[in-house]
């Protein structure tokens, strides 16, 4: 049986529509059972012949890197940690691993009917990340119920995701950062929420950062909180992507 780290690493590839190879799953099973070490998996995966048609190269390597990272609880609440996680996940996969993007971006979202979240400007990425990290460090969770903790974590997670500091790989990096941060706060959830509902997680982040007054849509962490209540508190909830989708609409103007 796959470990939580492997299930999460493999499942998170779904946020970008990627699937790992059958071979990587076989290696993951052997590593989970103790037959192979992570180093053994790296060597064998490096020898594996990925073809341009199967499109599993990125998924295989990033899933492995996530599984390795989640097997270690080391964590610091700071911008450098966030950048380092991206670097660890995408080294050997992307030339810009761990580097801030240098251009502005937009992404058409299915859940928004083709519209995009407004991501942070490239010129402000480092400053905004530093600000959010400082604000979170100064926040006290003392006396809060688990539900209130999850509510605050949802807003913090949505904020750092909205920055979208990297050209690609933001959601997977945010997920790993969140899991490690939650562990540092005492959460020890080992369920399959990230493995089974990765796309819901991403769509919930989108809805937490999108408003359109003409479509009567406001940003909300409601869906992200529902996900985290499953992932961190072990609650049983129905998580359906269709519930997050807004009606197809183009942002209007007064004209």
N, C-alpha and C positions, 0 to 999 in steps of 0.2 A: 504494500500500500504506500502511496506517495505521502511524503511529509507535508505539513502545512506550507512550508517554504516553497516546495516544488509545486504544489497545487496552485498557490498564489502566483508564483512566477509564470507558470504556463497559462493560467486563466487571464492574467493581466494583458496578455498579448491581444486579447479580443478588443481592447479599447481602440486599437488601430486596425482591426480587421485581419489580424495575423494569426496563423496557426503554426504550432511547432511540428516538427517532423515525427514520424513514428519512431525513428531511431532515437531521437532525444527522449521520448517517453520511455523507451526501453532502458536507456542509460539512467534516467531519473529513478525508475523502479529499482535498479540495481544499487544506486547510491543510497536510496531510502532504506534498503534492506541491509546496508552495511557491506555489500559485496564490492562496491567501488568507493573511492574517495572523490571529492570534488576535483582534485588534480587529475585523477584518472579520467573523469568525465571530460575535462578540458582537453586532455591529450587525444582522446578518442573522437571528440567532436571536431577537433582541429584536423584530424585525418579523414573525416567524413566528407564525401564529395557532394556538396550542395550544388544543385543545378539552378540555372537562372529561371527555369520554369516552375520549380516547386515553391519558390518565394518563402522558404522557411529559414534562411540563414539568419536574418535579424531576430526572428522569434526565438530560434534555438539559443542563440548566444545571450540574448537579453533575459530569457527565462532562466538560464543557468546563472547569470550574474545576480538576478533577483534572489534566487534560491540561496546562493552563497551569502548574500548580504543579510537576508532574513534569518540566517543561521547564526548571526552575531548580533548581540544587543547593543553594541557600542553606538552612542548617539550624543550629539550636542545640538542644542537649539540655536542654530546660527546659519547665516547665509552660506558660509563655507561648507557646512555639512550638506546643504541642499545641492550645491554645485558638485561636491565630491560624489554624492549618490548618483547624479546623472553621469559623471565621469566613469564611475565603476560600472554602471549598467551598460553604457554604450561604447566603452573602449573596444576598439577592434571592429566596431560596427559603423560608427560615424566619426568622421574626421574632426567634428566640432564637439566631441564629448566633453562635457563640463564647461563649455564656453557659452557666454551670453550671446543671444542673437544680436545682429547688427542692423536689422531692418524690421519694419512694422509688419504685422501679419493680420489676416482675417481668415476665418474658416467657416464654410457653409455647414450648418448643423441640421441634421434630419429632425432633431427634436424641436428646432426653431422654425421649421418650414423653409429652410434654406438661408435663414439669416445667420449673423455671426455675433458672438460675444465681442465686446470692445476690450481688446487686450491692452496691456500697458505699452506705452511708447518705448521704442528701443533705447532712447537716450536716458530713460528714467529707471531702467530695470534694477540696477544695483541699489539705488537709493530707496526704491519702494520695498525691495526685498529686505534690506537692512531695517527699514522702519517697521515692517510687519513683524520681524523677528524680535526687535526690541519691545514692541508693544506686547507681544505674547509672553516674553520673559517677565515682564512687569505684572502680568495678570496672576492673581491668586485663585487657586481652585479650592482653597480651604472652606469647608462648610457646605460646599455645593453637593447636591444630590447627583447620582450618576447621570440622570437625564439632563440636568443643567450642564454638567461637564461635557456631555455629548453635543449639546446645543452650541456651546462655545467653540468646541473643536470643529464643528461643522462650519461655522463662520470663518474661523482662522484658516481652515483648509481651503475653503472657497476663495478666500482672499489671495493666498499665495498661488493657487492655481490660476487665478485670473491674470496674474502678472505674466504668465506664460514666458518665462525667461529664456527658454531654449527654442531653437528652430523646430525640433521634433522631440518627442519623448517626455513631454511635460506631465501627462497624466500618470504614466508609470512611475516617474520620479516622485511625484506628489504622493502616490499611494504608498510607496516604500517609506518615504519620510514620515507619513502619517502613522503607519504601523509601528515604526521604531519609536516615534514620539509617544504614542499611546502606551507602548510597553514601559517607557520611562515614567509614565504617570501611574502605572500599576495595572493596566489592562492586560489580560492574558488570554484573550479570545483566540481560539484555534479552529474556528469553523471555516466553512467554505465560501463565505460571502464574497470575497474578492475573486475567488476562483470561478464562481458561478454567475456573479452579477457585475462583472467588470464594466460592461457597457452601461449598465444602469448607474454605476458610480460616476462614470464620465458624464452621462446625461444629467445627473443630479447636480454636478458641478456647473454645467452649462446653465441650468435653470436658476442656480443660485447667483448667477452673474449677468442676467439678462432682463431688461425692462423694455416695454414698448407701450407707451401710453395710448397709442391709437388702436392697439389690439387688446387693450385692457389687461396687459401682462406686467406683473411686477416681479422683481427678483425675490426668490424665496429659498431658504435652506430646508424647507419642509421635507423634501425628498432626500436630501443628503442626510438629514437627521434620521430618517427612517432606515436608510442604509446602514448608518453607523450604529443604530440601536440593534441591528442584526449582527453586524461585524464585531462590535465591541462589547455589547451587553448580552449577546446571545439570544435576543428576542426572536420570536417567530412572526414574520411579517411577509405579506405578499409584495414582491417587488416586480412591477411590470413596466417596461419602457413606454408602452402605449399611454400610461397614465401621465407621463411627463410631457408628452408632445402637445404643443400649442397648435391651433388651427393654422393652416397655410395662409400666410398673409404678408403683404408687403407693408413695411412701415409707411404710414401715411404722412401727409403734410396738410396744412390748412387749406392748400389749394386743391 
